[in-house]
Every structure is written in C-alpha cells, then in structure tokens.
Amino acid sequence: MQALLLVGGEGTRLRPLTCKTVKAMVPILNRPFLEHLFGYLARHGVDDIVLTLCYMPDRIESYFGRGGGHGVKLTYVMEESPLGTAGAVKNAERYLKERFFVFNGDIFTDLDLGAMMAFHRERGAKATIALTPVEDPSAYGVVETGADRRVKRFVEKPKREEATTNLINAGTYVLERDVLEGVPPNTRYMFEHHLFPGLLQNDQPVYAFPSDAYWIDIGTPQKYCQVQYDLLQGKGQSSLASPAKDGRPGFGARSSLHATASVEGAVVVGDDCSVGPHVRLRGPVVMGNNCRILEGAAIESSVIWNNVTVGRNAWLEGCIVGSNSSIGEGCSVGQGVVMGEGVTVGNGIRLEPGRKVWPDTSV
C-alpha cells in the first residue's frame, strides 16, 4: 500500500521549537517524529511513501535518504509555495497509485489502516475520512454521517451546545486517484473547504471511518509533551524501542547516574548523559543525548533535547528545553515554558510559566 504524508508545514504552533527544524523532525522519545510514523506505516504494510515538502526540506531528506534504512521507499515532492492539503496531493499526482492513504504530518495514531482500507473498498468510496471522538468538538471540524457512515455534511467549529456529533476529522484519508481531477494545479486547495464539500455536492460516495484508537495532534507544545508522556505510560504504541519499560526509568549507552541521585516514575535518558549528585528526576521526563545535569538540580514532567546543561540547584517543571541550551545555577523554569535551541539562561533567573524563549538568545 501507498501513503502520502503532508509534511511541508512550518509548524508555527510549535514555535520556537520549529525555528531551526521542521515539525516532522521534532524528537519523540529521542527519535524524529517521522521515524515513528514510518515504523507505524511499515507495520501496516504501507512501505511506498510520498512526502510533500516545502519548509526546510533538507532536514528530512538528509536524515532519511531514500528510506531503505527504515524499511520504506521514499519519494520527495517539493512545493515552491504552500498549496494547502489537497493542492499538495495534486502536486504529487504523478507519483500516486490508483488508491492511497493521506496523512496530515502532525498526527500520532494507532488507527487500524488495514481495516480502514477494507472498509473503503467494501463501500466503493471515492474518499474515506478517519474520524476520532473528542470531548469538545468546538475547536475542530465535525463530520456528520448517516447510519451507513456515508458523510452528509461538514460543520466547521460548531458551538459546543450545537454540535450534533463529537466525531472530528482525524487527518487520515483513503483516496481514489481520480478525485484529484477536480483539483486545480498549482493552486492552494484544501480538503475540508474545497475537495470534500465538492465531492458531496456532486453526490460522490464519501464515507467516514470512526475509530477510538489512540489519536493526538502533536502540533502544540502541550500536545507534543503529552504524546511522549502517553507513550511512556503505555498509552498508544510505537514500533521504536524505548529504554523505558512499563513506566520504569531507562538510560541510554554510556550514561551515568550518581549514587545519590533519585529517579522516580517514567524517565528516558539518552546516550552519553551525566546525572550528578543529589539530582532528582521525577517522571515523566525525556532527556536527549549528551546532557549534563549538575548537583542538586530537579527536573519534573519535562522534555529536554540534546546537548543541554542544567546547572546546580536549578529547578525545571513542565517545560521543554531545545538542543544546545544552558540553564544556569539556581534557575527556576516554570510550567509551560518552551525554550528554542541554543538558549542561555543566566544564574538565578526565573522564567515565568508559559514563557517562550526564542533560539540563540540569552536571558
């Protein structure tokens, strides 16, 4: 089976984390998000993958090459300017088979792709849209269906009390190639606003595939952290091995933990890290490679990228720290702080909750 992945976006909701890298390459348990997605697709027999690129394309292509080392075959298609979801697929039309999956590039899911494809074929659908339930659908586009699961209409961001369903578009589709005939080339064109409503107007068979499988949009800092915490706790699945098992801590190669340090809960520490005397790590915590945590520091519910130094008696809770950053002695980094790459925080500085610190700055 074949899939097209929409990974050309700039990841503006994740900034400052995406100022120096593309959203699809942000680390999830110390491996690029795309690497997890490739493993998921390969597990479901999808090994022919087309990637639509626009923002920082070299970050992806230089890491994955043609995909052989990851069990997939990759084809890259460039957009000169953003074309929208359907426009990006149209731009890759020449590489697509008669029937294929499409994935938004910021979705982590356990959806059963084999079952979805079988449903699509049984119904004779032109397009099948995966749906997922949410508690509050008012922030999303809901999809109304009949008893046979045929899509009746799309309602964009309804008021909570007016929503007739809590099932939203999950960003995964099965498409027949001929639906692209109605998409104008080299034009910004969207699935939800243009292609799918147009198919309904022309009485084409568009079906919905509801699922209660694990699903999360990693496009915000809060959700980016949440997917990692969920994986550490056994919610959702990844085909990539994690050093942490069943909520217990795991340390990578050549990493050291001082005898007086304490580790509690689900903690992942990458390779070549040093955790010093009287350090306290309270999970969920994900730490990248080549990090140094100095004496008396405390880290709780945080994600730390590669090559980060945390100074003596510093305190971090509920934050994200980008690669190549340094946090000084006695610093306090509060809930919801997001630090880009290459940030230096001076001794004794307190970063208030929710603050964003842009790359290569000193505080």
Contacts in CASP RR format, 6 or more apart in sequence:
PFRMAT RR
TARGET T0000
AUTHOR 0000-0000-0000
METHOD contacts of the structure
MODEL  1
MQALLLVGGEGTRLRPLTCKTVKAMVPILNRPFLEHLFGYLARHGVDDIV
LTLCYMPDRIESYFGRGGGHGVKLTYVMEESPLGTAGAVKNAERYLKERF
FVFNGDIFTDLDLGAMMAFHRERGAKATIALTPVEDPSAYGVVETGADRR
VKRFVEKPKREEATTNLINAGTYVLERDVLEGVPPNTRYMFEHHLFPGLL
QNDQPVYAFPSDAYWIDIGTPQKYCQVQYDLLQGKGQSSLASPAKDGRPG
FGARSSLHATASVEGAVVVGDDCSVGPHVRLRGPVVMGNNCRILEGAAIE
SSVIWNNVTVGRNAWLEGCIVGSNSSIGEGCSVGQGVVMGEGVTVGNGIR
LEPGRKVWPDTSV
1 44 0 8 1.000
1 45 0 8 1.000
1 46 0 8 1.000
1 47 0 8 1.000
1 48 0 8 1.000
1 100 0 8 1.000
1 101 0 8 1.000
1 113 0 8 1.000
1 117 0 8 1.000
2 46 0 8 1.000
2 48 0 8 1.000
2 49 0 8 1.000
2 50 0 8 1.000
2 96 0 8 1.000
2 97 0 8 1.000
2 99 0 8 1.000
2 100 0 8 1.000
2 101 0 8 1.000
3 41 0 8 1.000
3 46 0 8 1.000
3 48 0 8 1.000
3 49 0 8 1.000
3 50 0 8 1.000
3 100 0 8 1.000
3 101 0 8 1.000
3 102 0 8 1.000
3 103 0 8 1.000
4 49 0 8 1.000
4 50 0 8 1.000
4 51 0 8 1.000
4 52 0 8 1.000
4 89 0 8 1.000
4 92 0 8 1.000
4 96 0 8 1.000
4 100 0 8 1.000
4 101 0 8 1.000
4 102 0 8 1.000
4 103 0 8 1.000
5 24 0 8 1.000
5 34 0 8 1.000
5 37 0 8 1.000
5 49 0 8 1.000
5 50 0 8 1.000
5 51 0 8 1.000
5 52 0 8 1.000
5 102 0 8 1.000
5 103 0 8 1.000
5 105 0 8 1.000
6 52 0 8 1.000
6 85 0 8 1.000
6 88 0 8 1.000
6 89 0 8 1.000
6 102 0 8 1.000
6 103 0 8 1.000
6 104 0 8 1.000
6 105 0 8 1.000
7 22 0 8 1.000
7 23 0 8 1.000
7 24 0 8 1.000
7 34 0 8 1.000
7 51 0 8 1.000
7 52 0 8 1.000
7 53 0 8 1.000
7 60 0 8 1.000
7 105 0 8 1.000
8 22 0 8 1.000
8 24 0 8 1.000
8 52 0 8 1.000
8 53 0 8 1.000
8 54 0 8 1.000
8 55 0 8 1.000
8 57 0 8 1.000
8 79 0 8 1.000
8 82 0 8 1.000
8 88 0 8 1.000
9 22 0 8 1.000
9 23 0 8 1.000
9 54 0 8 1.000
9 55 0 8 1.000
9 82 0 8 1.000
10 18 0 8 1.000
10 23 0 8 1.000
10 54 0 8 1.000
10 55 0 8 1.000
11 18 0 8 1.000
11 22 0 8 1.000
11 23 0 8 1.000
11 55 0 8 1.000
11 106 0 8 1.000
11 219 0 8 1.000
12 18 0 8 1.000
13 219 0 8 1.000
13 220 0 8 1.000
14 23 0 8 1.000
14 26 0 8 1.000
14 219 0 8 1.000
14 220 0 8 1.000
14 221 0 8 1.000
14 224 0 8 1.000
15 356 0 8 1.000
16 338 0 8 1.000
16 339 0 8 1.000
16 340 0 8 1.000
16 356 0 8 1.000
16 357 0 8 1.000
16 358 0 8 1.000
16 359 0 8 1.000
17 26 0 8 1.000
17 221 0 8 1.000
17 224 0 8 1.000
17 320 0 8 1.000
17 322 0 8 1.000
17 338 0 8 1.000
17 340 0 8 1.000
18 26 0 8 1.000
19 340 0 8 1.000
19 341 0 8 1.000
19 358 0 8 1.000
19 359 0 8 1.000
20 340 0 8 1.000
20 341 0 8 1.000
20 359 0 8 1.000
21 56 0 8 1.000
21 59 0 8 1.000
21 341 0 8 1.000
22 55 0 8 1.000
22 56 0 8 1.000
22 57 0 8 1.000
22 59 0 8 1.000
22 60 0 8 1.000
23 33 0 8 1.000
23 105 0 8 1.000
23 106 0 8 1.000
23 218 0 8 1.000
23 219 0 8 1.000
24 32 0 8 1.000
24 33 0 8 1.000
24 34 0 8 1.000
24 37 0 8 1.000
24 60 0 8 1.000
24 105 0 8 1.000
24 106 0 8 1.000
25 32 0 8 1.000
25 33 0 8 1.000
25 34 0 8 1.000
25 59 0 8 1.000
25 60 0 8 1.000
25 63 0 8 1.000
26 32 0 8 1.000
26 33 0 8 1.000
26 218 0 8 1.000
26 224 0 8 1.000
27 33 0 8 1.000
27 286 0 8 1.000
27 288 0 8 1.000
27 305 0 8 1.000
28 36 0 8 1.000
28 108 0 8 1.000
28 218 0 8 1.000
28 227 0 8 1.000
28 228 0 8 1.000
28 231 0 8 1.000
28 238 0 8 1.000
29 36 0 8 1.000
29 228 0 8 1.000
29 231 0 8 1.000
29 232 0 8 1.000
29 238 0 8 1.000
29 240 0 8 1.000
29 242 0 8 1.000
29 268 0 8 1.000
29 286 0 8 1.000
30 268 0 8 1.000
30 270 0 8 1.000
30 286 0 8 1.000
30 288 0 8 1.000
30 289 0 8 1.000
31 240 0 8 1.000
32 63 0 8 1.000
33 108 0 8 1.000
33 218 0 8 1.000
34 60 0 8 1.000
34 64 0 8 1.000
35 64 0 8 1.000
35 70 0 8 1.000
35 240 0 8 1.000
36 108 0 8 1.000
36 238 0 8 1.000
36 239 0 8 1.000
36 240 0 8 1.000
37 103 0 8 1.000
37 105 0 8 1.000
37 108 0 8 1.000
38 49 0 8 1.000
38 64 0 8 1.000
38 67 0 8 1.000
38 70 0 8 1.000
38 71 0 8 1.000
38 72 0 8 1.000
39 70 0 8 1.000
39 71 0 8 1.000
39 72 0 8 1.000
39 239 0 8 1.000
39 240 0 8 1.000
40 109 0 8 1.000
40 110 0 8 1.000
40 237 0 8 1.000
40 238 0 8 1.000
40 239 0 8 1.000
41 47 0 8 1.000
41 49 0 8 1.000
41 72 0 8 1.000
41 113 0 8 1.000
42 70 0 8 1.000
42 71 0 8 1.000
42 72 0 8 1.000
42 239 0 8 1.000
43 239 0 8 1.000
44 112 0 8 1.000
44 113 0 8 1.000
44 114 0 8 1.000
45 113 0 8 1.000
46 72 0 8 1.000
46 101 0 8 1.000
46 113 0 8 1.000
47 71 0 8 1.000
47 72 0 8 1.000
47 73 0 8 1.000
48 72 0 8 1.000
48 73 0 8 1.000
48 75 0 8 1.000
48 97 0 8 1.000
49 72 0 8 1.000
49 73 0 8 1.000
49 74 0 8 1.000
49 75 0 8 1.000
50 74 0 8 1.000
50 75 0 8 1.000
50 76 0 8 1.000
50 77 0 8 1.000
50 92 0 8 1.000
50 95 0 8 1.000
50 96 0 8 1.000
51 60 0 8 1.000
51 74 0 8 1.000
51 75 0 8 1.000
51 76 0 8 1.000
51 77 0 8 1.000
52 77 0 8 1.000
52 79 0 8 1.000
52 88 0 8 1.000
52 89 0 8 1.000
52 91 0 8 1.000
52 92 0 8 1.000
53 60 0 8 1.000
53 61 0 8 1.000
53 76 0 8 1.000
53 77 0 8 1.000
53 78 0 8 1.000
53 79 0 8 1.000
54 78 0 8 1.000
54 79 0 8 1.000
54 80 0 8 1.000
54 81 0 8 1.000
54 82 0 8 1.000
57 76 0 8 1.000
57 78 0 8 1.000
60 76 0 8 1.000
61 76 0 8 1.000
64 70 0 8 1.000
64 74 0 8 1.000
65 74 0 8 1.000
66 73 0 8 1.000
66 74 0 8 1.000
67 73 0 8 1.000
67 74 0 8 1.000
68 74 0 8 1.000
75 92 0 8 1.000
75 95 0 8 1.000
77 88 0 8 1.000
77 91 0 8 1.000
77 92 0 8 1.000
77 95 0 8 1.000
79 88 0 8 1.000
79 91 0 8 1.000
82 88 0 8 1.000
82 188 0 8 1.000
83 90 0 8 1.000
83 91 0 8 1.000
83 186 0 8 1.000
83 187 0 8 1.000
83 188 0 8 1.000
83 189 0 8 1.000
84 188 0 8 1.000
84 189 0 8 1.000
84 190 0 8 1.000
85 102 0 8 1.000
85 104 0 8 1.000
85 189 0 8 1.000
85 190 0 8 1.000
85 191 0 8 1.000
85 192 0 8 1.000
86 180 0 8 1.000
86 183 0 8 1.000
86 189 0 8 1.000
86 190 0 8 1.000
86 191 0 8 1.000
86 194 0 8 1.000
86 195 0 8 1.000
87 183 0 8 1.000
87 187 0 8 1.000
87 188 0 8 1.000
87 189 0 8 1.000
87 190 0 8 1.000
89 96 0 8 1.000
89 102 0 8 1.000
89 175 0 8 1.000
89 180 0 8 1.000
89 183 0 8 1.000
90 180 0 8 1.000
90 183 0 8 1.000
90 184 0 8 1.000
90 185 0 8 1.000
90 187 0 8 1.000
90 189 0 8 1.000
91 185 0 8 1.000
91 186 0 8 1.000
93 177 0 8 1.000
93 180 0 8 1.000
96 177 0 8 1.000
96 180 0 8 1.000
97 177 0 8 1.000
98 176 0 8 1.000
98 177 0 8 1.000
98 178 0 8 1.000
99 117 0 8 1.000
99 120 0 8 1.000
99 174 0 8 1.000
99 175 0 8 1.000
99 176 0 8 1.000
99 177 0 8 1.000
100 174 0 8 1.000
100 175 0 8 1.000
100 177 0 8 1.000
101 113 0 8 1.000
101 117 0 8 1.000
101 172 0 8 1.000
101 173 0 8 1.000
101 174 0 8 1.000
101 175 0 8 1.000
102 171 0 8 1.000
102 172 0 8 1.000
102 173 0 8 1.000
102 174 0 8 1.000
102 175 0 8 1.000
103 171 0 8 1.000
103 172 0 8 1.000
104 171 0 8 1.000
104 172 0 8 1.000
104 217 0 8 1.000
106 217 0 8 1.000
106 218 0 8 1.000
106 219 0 8 1.000
107 170 0 8 1.000
107 171 0 8 1.000
107 172 0 8 1.000
107 215 0 8 1.000
107 216 0 8 1.000
107 217 0 8 1.000
107 218 0 8 1.000
108 214 0 8 1.000
108 215 0 8 1.000
108 216 0 8 1.000
108 218 0 8 1.000
108 227 0 8 1.000
109 130 0 8 1.000
109 132 0 8 1.000
109 170 0 8 1.000
109 172 0 8 1.000
109 213 0 8 1.000
109 214 0 8 1.000
109 215 0 8 1.000
109 216 0 8 1.000
110 213 0 8 1.000
110 214 0 8 1.000
110 215 0 8 1.000
110 236 0 8 1.000
110 237 0 8 1.000
111 130 0 8 1.000
111 170 0 8 1.000
111 172 0 8 1.000
111 211 0 8 1.000
111 213 0 8 1.000
111 215 0 8 1.000
112 211 0 8 1.000
112 213 0 8 1.000
115 209 0 8 1.000
116 128 0 8 1.000
116 130 0 8 1.000
116 172 0 8 1.000
116 174 0 8 1.000
116 209 0 8 1.000
116 211 0 8 1.000
117 174 0 8 1.000
119 128 0 8 1.000
119 207 0 8 1.000
119 209 0 8 1.000
120 128 0 8 1.000
120 174 0 8 1.000
120 207 0 8 1.000
120 209 0 8 1.000
123 149 0 8 1.000
123 150 0 8 1.000
123 205 0 8 1.000
123 207 0 8 1.000
124 205 0 8 1.000
125 174 0 8 1.000
125 176 0 8 1.000
125 205 0 8 1.000
125 206 0 8 1.000
125 207 0 8 1.000
126 175 0 8 1.000
126 176 0 8 1.000
126 178 0 8 1.000
126 179 0 8 1.000
126 199 0 8 1.000
126 204 0 8 1.000
126 205 0 8 1.000
126 206 0 8 1.000
127 173 0 8 1.000
127 174 0 8 1.000
127 175 0 8 1.000
127 176 0 8 1.000
127 179 0 8 1.000
127 195 0 8 1.000
127 196 0 8 1.000
127 199 0 8 1.000
127 204 0 8 1.000
127 206 0 8 1.000
127 207 0 8 1.000
128 173 0 8 1.000
128 174 0 8 1.000
128 206 0 8 1.000
128 207 0 8 1.000
128 208 0 8 1.000
128 209 0 8 1.000
129 143 0 8 1.000
129 151 0 8 1.000
129 169 0 8 1.000
129 170 0 8 1.000
129 171 0 8 1.000
129 172 0 8 1.000
129 173 0 8 1.000
129 196 0 8 1.000
129 206 0 8 1.000
129 207 0 8 1.000
129 208 0 8 1.000
129 209 0 8 1.000
130 169 0 8 1.000
130 170 0 8 1.000
130 171 0 8 1.000
130 172 0 8 1.000
130 173 0 8 1.000
130 208 0 8 1.000
130 209 0 8 1.000
130 210 0 8 1.000
130 211 0 8 1.000
131 143 0 8 1.000
131 167 0 8 1.000
131 168 0 8 1.000
131 169 0 8 1.000
131 170 0 8 1.000
131 208 0 8 1.000
131 209 0 8 1.000
131 210 0 8 1.000
131 211 0 8 1.000
132 167 0 8 1.000
132 168 0 8 1.000
132 170 0 8 1.000
132 210 0 8 1.000
132 211 0 8 1.000
132 212 0 8 1.000
132 213 0 8 1.000
132 215 0 8 1.000
133 166 0 8 1.000
133 167 0 8 1.000
133 168 0 8 1.000
133 210 0 8 1.000
133 212 0 8 1.000
134 140 0 8 1.000
134 166 0 8 1.000
134 168 0 8 1.000
135 166 0 8 1.000
136 160 0 8 1.000
137 158 0 8 1.000
137 160 0 8 1.000
137 163 0 8 1.000
137 165 0 8 1.000
137 166 0 8 1.000
137 167 0 8 1.000
137 168 0 8 1.000
138 157 0 8 1.000
138 158 0 8 1.000
138 159 0 8 1.000
138 160 0 8 1.000
138 163 0 8 1.000
139 157 0 8 1.000
140 157 0 8 1.000
140 168 0 8 1.000
140 169 0 8 1.000
141 154 0 8 1.000
141 155 0 8 1.000
141 156 0 8 1.000
141 157 0 8 1.000
141 158 0 8 1.000
141 168 0 8 1.000
141 169 0 8 1.000
141 192 0 8 1.000
142 154 0 8 1.000
142 155 0 8 1.000
142 158 0 8 1.000
142 163 0 8 1.000
142 164 0 8 1.000
142 165 0 8 1.000
142 166 0 8 1.000
142 167 0 8 1.000
142 168 0 8 1.000
143 151 0 8 1.000
143 154 0 8 1.000
143 155 0 8 1.000
143 165 0 8 1.000
143 167 0 8 1.000
143 168 0 8 1.000
143 169 0 8 1.000
143 208 0 8 1.000
144 151 0 8 1.000
144 152 0 8 1.000
144 153 0 8 1.000
144 154 0 8 1.000
144 155 0 8 1.000
144 164 0 8 1.000
144 165 0 8 1.000
145 151 0 8 1.000
145 152 0 8 1.000
145 165 0 8 1.000
145 167 0 8 1.000
145 207 0 8 1.000
145 208 0 8 1.000
146 152 0 8 1.000
149 207 0 8 1.000
149 208 0 8 1.000
149 209 0 8 1.000
149 210 0 8 1.000
150 205 0 8 1.000
150 206 0 8 1.000
150 207 0 8 1.000
150 208 0 8 1.000
151 196 0 8 1.000
151 200 0 8 1.000
151 206 0 8 1.000
151 207 0 8 1.000
151 208 0 8 1.000
152 200 0 8 1.000
153 200 0 8 1.000
154 169 0 8 1.000
154 192 0 8 1.000
154 196 0 8 1.000
154 197 0 8 1.000
154 200 0 8 1.000
155 163 0 8 1.000
155 164 0 8 1.000
156 192 0 8 1.000
158 164 0 8 1.000
167 208 0 8 1.000
167 210 0 8 1.000
169 192 0 8 1.000
170 211 0 8 1.000
170 215 0 8 1.000
173 191 0 8 1.000
179 195 0 8 1.000
179 199 0 8 1.000
179 204 0 8 1.000
182 195 0 8 1.000
183 189 0 8 1.000
183 194 0 8 1.000
183 195 0 8 1.000
189 195 0 8 1.000
196 206 0 8 1.000
198 204 0 8 1.000
199 206 0 8 1.000
200 206 0 8 1.000
214 230 0 8 1.000
214 235 0 8 1.000
214 236 0 8 1.000
214 237 0 8 1.000
216 223 0 8 1.000
216 226 0 8 1.000
216 227 0 8 1.000
216 230 0 8 1.000
217 223 0 8 1.000
218 224 0 8 1.000
218 227 0 8 1.000
221 320 0 8 1.000
221 336 0 8 1.000
221 338 0 8 1.000
222 336 0 8 1.000
224 303 0 8 1.000
224 320 0 8 1.000
225 301 0 8 1.000
225 303 0 8 1.000
225 318 0 8 1.000
225 320 0 8 1.000
228 284 0 8 1.000
228 286 0 8 1.000
228 303 0 8 1.000
229 266 0 8 1.000
229 284 0 8 1.000
229 301 0 8 1.000
230 236 0 8 1.000
231 237 0 8 1.000
231 238 0 8 1.000
231 242 0 8 1.000
232 242 0 8 1.000
232 244 0 8 1.000
232 247 0 8 1.000
232 266 0 8 1.000
232 268 0 8 1.000
232 283 0 8 1.000
232 284 0 8 1.000
232 286 0 8 1.000
233 247 0 8 1.000
233 266 0 8 1.000
233 284 0 8 1.000
234 246 0 8 1.000
234 247 0 8 1.000
242 250 0 8 1.000
242 268 0 8 1.000
243 250 0 8 1.000
243 251 0 8 1.000
243 252 0 8 1.000
243 268 0 8 1.000
243 269 0 8 1.000
243 270 0 8 1.000
244 250 0 8 1.000
244 266 0 8 1.000
244 267 0 8 1.000
244 268 0 8 1.000
247 265 0 8 1.000
247 266 0 8 1.000
248 265 0 8 1.000
248 266 0 8 1.000
249 263 0 8 1.000
249 265 0 8 1.000
249 266 0 8 1.000
249 267 0 8 1.000
249 268 0 8 1.000
249 269 0 8 1.000
249 281 0 8 1.000
250 267 0 8 1.000
250 268 0 8 1.000
250 269 0 8 1.000
251 257 0 8 1.000
251 269 0 8 1.000
251 270 0 8 1.000
251 273 0 8 1.000
252 269 0 8 1.000
252 270 0 8 1.000
252 271 0 8 1.000
252 273 0 8 1.000
253 271 0 8 1.000
253 272 0 8 1.000
254 271 0 8 1.000
254 272 0 8 1.000
255 269 0 8 1.000
255 270 0 8 1.000
255 271 0 8 1.000
255 272 0 8 1.000
255 273 0 8 1.000
255 274 0 8 1.000
255 275 0 8 1.000
256 273 0 8 1.000
256 274 0 8 1.000
256 275 0 8 1.000
256 276 0 8 1.000
257 263 0 8 1.000
257 269 0 8 1.000
257 275 0 8 1.000
257 276 0 8 1.000
258 275 0 8 1.000
258 276 0 8 1.000
258 277 0 8 1.000
258 278 0 8 1.000
258 279 0 8 1.000
260 276 0 8 1.000
260 277 0 8 1.000
260 278 0 8 1.000
261 275 0 8 1.000
261 276 0 8 1.000
261 277 0 8 1.000
261 278 0 8 1.000
261 279 0 8 1.000
261 280 0 8 1.000
261 281 0 8 1.000
262 279 0 8 1.000
262 280 0 8 1.000
262 281 0 8 1.000
263 275 0 8 1.000
263 281 0 8 1.000
264 280 0 8 1.000
264 281 0 8 1.000
264 282 0 8 1.000
264 283 0 8 1.000
265 282 0 8 1.000
265 283 0 8 1.000
265 284 0 8 1.000
266 283 0 8 1.000
266 284 0 8 1.000
266 285 0 8 1.000
267 281 0 8 1.000
267 283 0 8 1.000
267 284 0 8 1.000
267 285 0 8 1.000
267 286 0 8 1.000
267 287 0 8 1.000
268 285 0 8 1.000
268 286 0 8 1.000
268 287 0 8 1.000
268 288 0 8 1.000
269 275 0 8 1.000
269 281 0 8 1.000
269 287 0 8 1.000
269 288 0 8 1.000
269 291 0 8 1.000
270 287 0 8 1.000
270 288 0 8 1.000
270 289 0 8 1.000
270 291 0 8 1.000
271 288 0 8 1.000
271 289 0 8 1.000
271 290 0 8 1.000
272 289 0 8 1.000
272 290 0 8 1.000
273 287 0 8 1.000
273 288 0 8 1.000
273 289 0 8 1.000
273 290 0 8 1.000
273 291 0 8 1.000
273 292 0 8 1.000
273 293 0 8 1.000
274 291 0 8 1.000
274 292 0 8 1.000
274 293 0 8 1.000
275 281 0 8 1.000
275 293 0 8 1.000
276 293 0 8 1.000
276 294 0 8 1.000
276 295 0 8 1.000
276 296 0 8 1.000
276 297 0 8 1.000
277 295 0 8 1.000
277 296 0 8 1.000
278 295 0 8 1.000
278 296 0 8 1.000
279 293 0 8 1.000
279 294 0 8 1.000
279 295 0 8 1.000
279 296 0 8 1.000
279 297 0 8 1.000
279 298 0 8 1.000
279 299 0 8 1.000
280 296 0 8 1.000
280 297 0 8 1.000
280 298 0 8 1.000
280 299 0 8 1.000
280 300 0 8 1.000
281 293 0 8 1.000
281 298 0 8 1.000
281 299 0 8 1.000
281 300 0 8 1.000
282 298 0 8 1.000
282 299 0 8 1.000
282 300 0 8 1.000
282 301 0 8 1.000
283 300 0 8 1.000
283 301 0 8 1.000
284 301 0 8 1.000
285 299 0 8 1.000
285 300 0 8 1.000
285 301 0 8 1.000
285 302 0 8 1.000
285 303 0 8 1.000
285 304 0 8 1.000
286 302 0 8 1.000
286 303 0 8 1.000
286 304 0 8 1.000
287 293 0 8 1.000
287 299 0 8 1.000
287 304 0 8 1.000
287 308 0 8 1.000
288 304 0 8 1.000
288 305 0 8 1.000
288 306 0 8 1.000
288 308 0 8 1.000
289 306 0 8 1.000
289 307 0 8 1.000
290 306 0 8 1.000
290 307 0 8 1.000
291 304 0 8 1.000
291 306 0 8 1.000
291 307 0 8 1.000
291 308 0 8 1.000
291 309 0 8 1.000
291 310 0 8 1.000
292 308 0 8 1.000
292 309 0 8 1.000
292 310 0 8 1.000
293 299 0 8 1.000
293 310 0 8 1.000
293 311 0 8 1.000
294 309 0 8 1.000
294 310 0 8 1.000
294 311 0 8 1.000
294 312 0 8 1.000
294 314 0 8 1.000
294 329 0 8 1.000
295 312 0 8 1.000
295 313 0 8 1.000
296 312 0 8 1.000
296 313 0 8 1.000
297 310 0 8 1.000
297 311 0 8 1.000
297 312 0 8 1.000
297 313 0 8 1.000
297 314 0 8 1.000
297 315 0 8 1.000
297 316 0 8 1.000
298 314 0 8 1.000
298 315 0 8 1.000
298 316 0 8 1.000
298 317 0 8 1.000
299 310 0 8 1.000
299 316 0 8 1.000
299 317 0 8 1.000
300 316 0 8 1.000
300 317 0 8 1.000
300 318 0 8 1.000
301 317 0 8 1.000
301 318 0 8 1.000
302 316 0 8 1.000
302 317 0 8 1.000
302 318 0 8 1.000
302 319 0 8 1.000
302 320 0 8 1.000
302 321 0 8 1.000
303 319 0 8 1.000
303 320 0 8 1.000
303 321 0 8 1.000
304 310 0 8 1.000
304 316 0 8 1.000
304 320 0 8 1.000
304 321 0 8 1.000
304 322 0 8 1.000
305 320 0 8 1.000
305 321 0 8 1.000
305 322 0 8 1.000
305 323 0 8 1.000
305 325 0 8 1.000
305 341 0 8 1.000
306 323 0 8 1.000
306 324 0 8 1.000
307 323 0 8 1.000
307 324 0 8 1.000
307 325 0 8 1.000
308 321 0 8 1.000
308 322 0 8 1.000
308 323 0 8 1.000
308 324 0 8 1.000
308 325 0 8 1.000
308 326 0 8 1.000
308 327 0 8 1.000
309 325 0 8 1.000
309 326 0 8 1.000
309 327 0 8 1.000
309 328 0 8 1.000
310 316 0 8 1.000
310 327 0 8 1.000
310 328 0 8 1.000
311 326 0 8 1.000
311 327 0 8 1.000
311 328 0 8 1.000
311 329 0 8 1.000
311 330 0 8 1.000
311 331 0 8 1.000
312 329 0 8 1.000
312 330 0 8 1.000
313 329 0 8 1.000
313 330 0 8 1.000
314 327 0 8 1.000
314 328 0 8 1.000
314 329 0 8 1.000
314 330 0 8 1.000
314 331 0 8 1.000
314 332 0 8 1.000
314 333 0 8 1.000
315 330 0 8 1.000
315 331 0 8 1.000
315 332 0 8 1.000
315 333 0 8 1.000
316 327 0 8 1.000
316 333 0 8 1.000
316 334 0 8 1.000
317 333 0 8 1.000
317 334 0 8 1.000
317 335 0 8 1.000
318 334 0 8 1.000
318 335 0 8 1.000
318 336 0 8 1.000
318 337 0 8 1.000
319 333 0 8 1.000
319 334 0 8 1.000
319 335 0 8 1.000
319 336 0 8 1.000
319 337 0 8 1.000
319 338 0 8 1.000
319 339 0 8 1.000
319 351 0 8 1.000
320 336 0 8 1.000
320 337 0 8 1.000
320 338 0 8 1.000
320 339 0 8 1.000
321 327 0 8 1.000
321 333 0 8 1.000
321 339 0 8 1.000
321 340 0 8 1.000
321 343 0 8 1.000
322 339 0 8 1.000
322 340 0 8 1.000
322 341 0 8 1.000
322 342 0 8 1.000
322 343 0 8 1.000
323 341 0 8 1.000
323 342 0 8 1.000
324 341 0 8 1.000
324 342 0 8 1.000
325 339 0 8 1.000
325 340 0 8 1.000
325 341 0 8 1.000
325 342 0 8 1.000
325 343 0 8 1.000
325 344 0 8 1.000
325 345 0 8 1.000
326 342 0 8 1.000
326 343 0 8 1.000
326 344 0 8 1.000
326 345 0 8 1.000
327 333 0 8 1.000
327 345 0 8 1.000
327 346 0 8 1.000
328 345 0 8 1.000
328 346 0 8 1.000
328 347 0 8 1.000
328 348 0 8 1.000
328 349 0 8 1.000
329 347 0 8 1.000
329 348 0 8 1.000
330 347 0 8 1.000
330 348 0 8 1.000
331 345 0 8 1.000
331 346 0 8 1.000
331 347 0 8 1.000
331 348 0 8 1.000
331 349 0 8 1.000
331 350 0 8 1.000
331 351 0 8 1.000
332 348 0 8 1.000
332 349 0 8 1.000
332 350 0 8 1.000
332 351 0 8 1.000
333 339 0 8 1.000
333 345 0 8 1.000
333 351 0 8 1.000
334 351 0 8 1.000
334 352 0 8 1.000
334 353 0 8 1.000
334 354 0 8 1.000
335 353 0 8 1.000
335 354 0 8 1.000
336 353 0 8 1.000
336 354 0 8 1.000
336 355 0 8 1.000
337 351 0 8 1.000
337 352 0 8 1.000
337 353 0 8 1.000
337 354 0 8 1.000
337 355 0 8 1.000
337 356 0 8 1.000
337 357 0 8 1.000
338 354 0 8 1.000
338 355 0 8 1.000
338 356 0 8 1.000
338 357 0 8 1.000
339 345 0 8 1.000
339 351 0 8 1.000
339 356 0 8 1.000
339 357 0 8 1.000
340 357 0 8 1.000
340 358 0 8 1.000
340 359 0 8 1.000
341 359 0 8 1.000
341 360 0 8 1.000
342 359 0 8 1.000
342 360 0 8 1.000
343 357 0 8 1.000
343 358 0 8 1.000
343 359 0 8 1.000
343 360 0 8 1.000
343 361 0 8 1.000
343 362 0 8 1.000
343 363 0 8 1.000
344 361 0 8 1.000
344 362 0 8 1.000
344 363 0 8 1.000
345 351 0 8 1.000
345 357 0 8 1.000
345 362 0 8 1.000
345 363 0 8 1.000
346 362 0 8 1.000
346 363 0 8 1.000
349 363 0 8 1.000
351 357 0 8 1.000
351 363 0 8 1.000
357 363 0 8 1.000
END
